[in-house]
Amino acid sequence: MDRIFDQIFGDGGSSYNLPTLQKPNIELRDTFDSLILRAEIPGVDNKDLEVEVA
């Protein structure tokens, strides 16, 4: 998971000139029947957030 956020938010060797973004604080838990992802993303409302898993 850290590798994915590194690629998106920095430290991934990207050549894009994007502003430096701070990595969100995340927690990923695996339960018996599901994965639970919790993230602190200041300034983003739940209704404006979409999560896709492939």
KEKOLTI-457009 format. One line per 8 residues: their letters; for each residue x, y, z of N, C-alpha, C, O, CB. Coordinates in Angstrom, 3 decimals, padded with zeros to 6 digits. Glycine has a CB too. Example, Ala and Ser with C-alpha at 12.3 -4.5 7.8 and 13.67 -1.06 7.14 Angstrom:
<lumtis>
as) 013.190 -005.690 007.800 012.300 -004.500 007.800 013.200 -003.300 007.800 014.236 -003.319 008.465 011.308 -004.473 009.046 | 012.850 -002.250 007.080 013.670 -001.060 007.140 012.900 000.030 007.870 013.409 001.138 008.039 014.084 -000.598 005.725 $
</lumtis>
This chain:
<lumtis>
mdrifdqi) 000.818 -001.180 000.000 000.000 000.000 000.000 000.870 001.255 000.000 000.569 002.219 -000.704 -000.935 -000.008 001.197 | 001.945 001.247 000.785 002.844 002.406 000.809 003.420 002.678 -000.578 003.579 003.834 -000.971 003.985 002.182 001.819 | 003.728 001.624 -001.313 004.294 001.785 -002.651 003.310 002.513 -003.566 003.711 003.371 -004.353 004.666 000.414 -003.248 | 002.028 002.174 -003.467 001.013 002.825 -004.298 000.945 004.317 -003.978 000.932 005.146 -004.887 -000.370 002.167 -004.086 | 000.902 004.664 -002.683 000.840 006.067 -002.311 002.128 006.796 -002.663 002.090 007.980 -002.997 000.555 006.204 -000.830 | 003.273 006.111 -002.595 004.531 006.725 -003.011 004.489 007.088 -004.491 004.983 008.144 -004.885 005.710 005.782 -002.729 | 003.900 006.216 -005.314 003.816 006.484 -006.741 002.874 007.641 -007.030 003.116 008.425 -007.948 003.360 005.241 -007.485 | 001.807 007.755 -006.259 000.828 008.817 -006.491 001.291 010.144 -005.910 001.216 011.177 -006.576 -000.517 008.435 -005.894 $
fgdggssy) 001.777 010.120 -004.655 002.051 011.350 -003.926 003.531 011.708 -003.837 003.870 012.712 -003.210 001.495 011.240 -002.557 | 004.414 010.933 -004.435 005.841 011.270 -004.409 006.682 010.078 -004.032 006.164 009.044 -003.610 006.104 012.407 -003.441 | 007.968 010.225 -004.182 008.951 009.177 -003.906 008.833 008.000 -004.870 009.471 006.970 -004.650 008.797 008.686 -002.482 | 008.037 008.124 -005.928 007.865 007.022 -006.865 008.672 007.179 -008.131 008.532 006.377 -009.055 006.431 006.880 -007.214 | 009.510 008.191 -008.194 010.329 008.389 -009.379 009.570 008.983 -010.543 010.041 008.911 -011.678 010.928 007.100 -009.793 | 008.427 009.561 -010.304 007.640 010.146 -011.366 008.328 011.399 -011.898 008.951 012.144 -011.142 006.226 010.472 -010.871 | 008.211 011.625 -013.203 008.824 012.807 -013.800 007.839 013.966 -013.886 008.185 015.033 -014.393 009.361 012.479 -015.185 | 006.609 013.770 -013.394 005.621 014.839 -013.429 006.018 015.941 -012.460 006.575 015.667 -011.397 004.219 014.301 -013.091 $
nlptlqkp) 005.737 017.175 -012.821 006.030 018.321 -011.963 004.794 018.684 -011.151 004.208 019.749 -011.345 006.505 019.533 -012.803 | 004.405 017.810 -010.257 003.248 018.053 -009.408 003.711 018.672 -008.101 004.834 018.427 -007.660 002.463 016.747 -009.148 | 002.852 019.476 -007.477 003.223 020.006 -006.168 003.381 018.864 -005.175 002.743 017.819 -005.310 002.170 021.019 -005.665 | 004.220 019.066 -004.195 004.432 018.047 -003.183 003.163 017.889 -002.363 002.646 018.865 -001.820 005.633 018.403 -002.277 | 002.666 016.683 -002.272 001.457 016.393 -001.520 001.823 015.538 -000.315 002.754 014.735 -000.370 000.402 015.681 -002.409 | 001.095 015.714 000.752 001.340 014.923 001.943 000.550 013.629 001.842 -000.603 013.635 001.412 000.960 015.708 003.223 | 001.162 012.526 002.232 000.477 011.238 002.207 -000.608 011.215 003.267 -000.387 011.659 004.394 001.472 010.081 002.425 | -001.788 010.697 002.913 -002.839 010.597 003.923 -002.504 009.499 004.935 -001.843 008.516 004.600 -004.202 010.317 003.258 $
nielrdtf) -002.962 009.675 006.159 -002.808 008.657 007.183 -003.854 007.587 006.908 -005.052 007.869 006.942 -002.955 009.258 008.630 | -003.410 006.350 006.632 -004.360 005.290 006.306 -004.189 004.096 007.231 -003.127 003.867 007.810 -004.193 004.854 004.853 | -005.270 003.348 007.345 -005.272 002.100 008.102 -006.016 001.079 007.247 -007.127 001.349 006.791 -005.942 002.273 009.535 | -005.422 -000.080 007.028 -006.048 -001.144 006.258 -006.125 -002.377 007.142 -005.105 -002.893 007.598 -005.261 -001.438 004.942 | -007.351 -002.846 007.379 -007.549 -004.029 008.222 -008.229 -005.120 007.415 -009.124 -004.851 006.613 -008.386 -003.684 009.481 | -007.798 -006.345 007.633 -008.373 -007.517 006.990 -009.178 -008.262 008.040 -008.616 -008.768 009.011 -007.270 -008.434 006.357 | -010.498 -008.333 007.850 -011.352 -009.086 008.763 -011.718 -010.396 008.094 -011.278 -010.681 006.980 -012.630 -008.279 009.151 | -012.509 -011.176 008.765 -012.885 -012.488 008.239 -013.543 -012.395 006.869 -013.285 -013.227 005.999 -013.820 -013.185 009.205 $
dslilrae) -014.394 -011.387 006.670 -015.153 -011.323 005.427 -015.010 -010.011 004.652 -015.752 -009.779 003.697 -016.583 -011.550 005.726 | -014.063 -009.145 005.052 -013.920 -007.884 004.321 -012.575 -007.226 004.604 -011.859 -007.594 005.535 -015.055 -006.927 004.686 | -012.258 -006.244 003.772 -011.120 -005.357 004.004 -011.697 -004.008 004.402 -012.648 -003.529 003.785 -010.185 -005.240 002.727 | -011.129 -003.402 005.425 -011.597 -002.100 005.888 -010.466 -001.098 005.694 -009.376 -001.258 006.244 -012.056 -002.155 007.387 | -010.740 -000.063 004.905 -009.770 000.991 004.642 -010.288 002.270 005.281 -011.390 002.727 004.975 -009.527 001.181 003.106 | -009.482 002.844 006.175 -009.803 004.126 006.793 -008.682 005.086 006.432 -007.503 004.749 006.536 -009.976 003.999 008.356 | -009.060 006.281 006.009 -008.063 007.273 005.611 -008.458 008.650 006.121 -009.628 009.032 006.082 -007.899 007.297 004.080 | -007.471 009.384 006.598 -007.679 010.773 006.984 -007.281 011.635 005.790 -006.103 011.725 005.443 -006.853 011.150 008.275 $
ipgvdnkd) -008.265 012.262 005.171 -008.007 013.091 004.006 -008.655 014.453 004.270 -009.812 014.668 003.910 -008.561 012.426 002.683 | -007.919 015.362 004.891 -008.473 016.670 005.245 -009.010 017.423 004.030 -008.386 017.448 002.970 -007.415 017.510 005.935 | -010.176 018.031 004.208 -010.753 018.852 003.154 -011.551 018.087 002.133 -012.064 018.687 001.188 -009.691 019.586 002.469 | -011.680 016.752 002.286 -012.437 015.948 001.324 -013.651 015.370 002.042 -013.520 014.693 003.063 -011.550 014.807 000.704 | -014.845 015.647 001.491 -016.071 015.084 002.053 -016.248 013.643 001.588 -015.826 013.285 000.489 -017.297 015.934 001.652 | -016.870 012.817 002.427 -017.110 011.415 002.074 -017.836 011.296 000.738 -017.534 010.409 -000.060 -017.922 010.720 003.173 | -018.787 012.186 000.496 -019.586 012.109 -000.730 -018.745 012.412 -001.974 -019.147 012.058 -003.082 -020.766 013.081 -000.650 | -017.599 013.052 -001.814 -016.736 013.382 -002.937 -015.623 012.367 -003.165 -014.763 012.562 -004.024 -016.140 014.732 -002.726 $
leveva) -015.641 011.296 -002.402 -014.571 010.297 -002.458 -015.106 008.994 -003.048 -016.166 008.506 -002.657 -013.977 010.049 -001.046 | -014.357 008.447 -003.988 -014.718 007.167 -004.592 -013.518 006.244 -004.520 -012.409 006.638 -004.880 -015.194 007.345 -006.064 | -013.728 005.013 -004.055 -012.649 004.040 -003.942 -012.961 002.865 -004.856 -014.055 002.302 -004.809 -012.463 003.569 -002.469 | -011.997 002.501 -005.682 -012.143 001.351 -006.581 -011.033 000.355 -006.288 -009.892 000.737 -006.028 -012.108 001.794 -008.078 | -011.377 -000.922 -006.332 -010.401 -001.985 -006.117 -010.397 -002.863 -007.361 -011.442 -003.306 -007.838 -010.729 -002.821 -004.826 | -009.199 -003.101 -007.869 -009.084 -003.936 -009.076 -008.244 -005.141 -008.793 -008.030 -005.966 -009.681 -008.488 -003.149 -010.243 $
</lumtis>
